[in-house]
Amino acid sequence: MAKHKEKDVKTNAMRILEQKKIPYAVHTYDCEEFMDGVTMADALGQPHELVYKTLVTVAKSREHYVFVIPIEAELDLKKAAKAVHEKAIEMLPLKELTDLTGYVRGGCTCIGMKKQFPVVMDESALKLPKVMVSGGRRGSQMELSPEDLMKAAGGSFADVII
């Protein structure tokens, strides 16, 4: 596991958490290119059930929504659409991710995007004292309570996985 100076790993997401006085821990790992959540959890020696991924979707209304789900789970598009009161949603095309959010694949988190989109975290997180999500760049994970994450993101909880 790579050690970085604290200032090297500080991201917009981390600055927002600090402004809101929300406690979090940072975990770093070597990562030059996209690494899926399971591989990243294994690299950090973390149980898979504690690690969540951030997915960006677009609705038929052209509104964007962000979902935070367990790394081994799959987003249920029908449940997700219902949770945000839309008729239908689909995954955002990957080529649009960076322009829309300011984040790259593997470094996307629900806090500190270019624009604040509605955020829904799968309710399974409520059973956990802490979760890990991307820290806002590849090679960085933030550990914090799911409630604090949703407080910082202005998000809510719902059943959105298959």
Buried (B, 14 or more C-beta within 10 A) or exposed (E): EEEBEEEEBBBBBBEBBEEEEBEBEBBBBEBEEEBEBEBBBBBBEBEEBBBBBBBBBBBEEEBBBBBBBBBEBEBBBEBBBBBBEBEEBEEBEEEEBBEBBBBBEBBBBBBBBEEEBBBBBBBBBEEBEBBBBBBBBBBBBBBBBBBBBBBBBEBEBBEBBE
